Amino acid sequence: MKLGSYGTNVPERLNATFMALADPTRRAILARLAESELSVTELAAPFAMSQPAISKHLKVLELAGLVSRRQDAQRRPCRIEAAPLAEVTGWLESYRRLWEGHFQRLDAVLDELKIDATGPKHTKRRRE
Amino acid sequence: MTRVFDASRELVFDAFTKPEIVKRWLLGPEGWSLAVCDIDLRVGGAFRYVWRNGADGQELVVSGVYTEITRPERVAHTEKFDDPAYPGESLETWTFDERDGLTTFTMTLLYDSVEACNIARESGMEQGTAACYDRLAALLA
C-alpha cells in the first residue's frame, strides 16, 4: 500500500484505519477531536509530547482519512472524519451478523446431535 | 469472539472439526454454501474450505495448517484467504470450556499485519516489531 492517499479499496482503507487506531496517543487525539476542532498547538497542550511528535501522529491520522485540516485565516484546525470509523464499524457488524447466523444454525445442529446421541427411544418419548 | 453452546464440549469440538458436521452450519453468507470442507485433523495437517455462491459460482477459499490439537479443549491453526485483497496469514486459536453442561467457545485471531507495519515504518513511526501484529480478538466479541 502506498502512502500519500486514503486507500481506494476497502481492505486498504481498513488496514490504514486499524493501523492508525493502534496507538493510544492517536486514539486520545481522536477522542478530543470528537468534541471540537482544535489546532495542533491546542492538541499538543495536554500531552507530554512535543508539537512535532503530535504532528507526526496527526499525519498518520490524516493519511488514514480519520482527520482533515482546513485553512481558516492563520489557523489550520484539525477535525475528525467519521467515514473510516463508520466503515470499520460496518465491517465488524457484518462479521458479527454472519457469525451469529452460523452459530444459530450450529445451535440447531447440536440439538439434533444430542437427540441422535440419546437414541431413538428418547426421541420417541419427546414426541409423545 | 465468544459464544456459549448448550452442549458438551466433546460435541461442540466435533461440530467444529468433523467435516460432515461443519458442512451443516458453516454455510457462509446468504446464498452461499460450504462446497468443500477438507479437514486433516492432526498437527501439521491441512484444512481447506471452499464457499460457493449459488447464484454466480463465485468462490471463497480459506486454507491453513493445524499447529495444535488437544481434543476436546483447544485447536490452533494458521489461516489464509486465497484472495489477493486479503494478503497475509493469521493464526486462529479455538478453546472449548465446559461448565454445568454449557460449552463456551472462544476464537482468537492473531493477524500478521505486515502492511500496517510497513506503513508505520515509512511514515517514520518507530514502533518496533510489536506493531507488526495487531491482536484483533476483542473486535469480534
Interface residues (C-beta under 8 A of the other chain):
Chain A: M1 L3 N9 P11 N15 A16 F18 M19 A22 D23 K56 K59 V60 L63 L92 Y95 R96 L98 W99 H102 F103 R105 L106 D107 A108 V109 L110 D111 L113 K114 A117
Chain B: M1 R3 F5 D6 A7 L11 V12 D14 A15 I21 R24 W25 L26 L27 G28 P29 A85 Y86 S113 E115 A116 N118 I119 A120 E122 S123 G124 M125 Q127 A131 D134 L136 L139 L140
